[in-house]
Amino acid sequence: MTVSEIRLDLSLLPHNARQELLDFYEFLTQKYQRSVETQDKSTFAAFLQTPIQVKKWRSYTREELHER
């Protein structure tokens, strides 16, 4: 039996138990939704997607770079 084949008959439970089960389900979906988002965007991936901004760019000549 796969997860997609599981069906829960909530009508067998009393009203307060159904509400408690639904609250717990909402808690789990919120908890694991956050962890999936953080796994998708690792710190390094976020770094690569963020452009590096330089206030003032100065280009050097070859002689300036290799002074002796």
Stockholm file with secondary structure:
# STOCKHOLM 1.0

chainA/1-68         MTVSEIRLDLSLLPHNARQELLDFYEFLTQKYQRSVETQDKSTFAAFLQTPIQVKKWRSYTREELHER
#=GR chainA/1-68 SS CCGGGCCCCGGGSCHHHHHHHHHHHHHHHHHHHHHHHHHHSCHHHHHHHSCCCCSCCCCCCHHHHTCC
#=GC SS_cons        CCGGGCCCCGGGSCHHHHHHHHHHHHHHHHHHHHHHHHHHSCHHHHHHHSCCCCSCCCCCCHHHHTCC
//
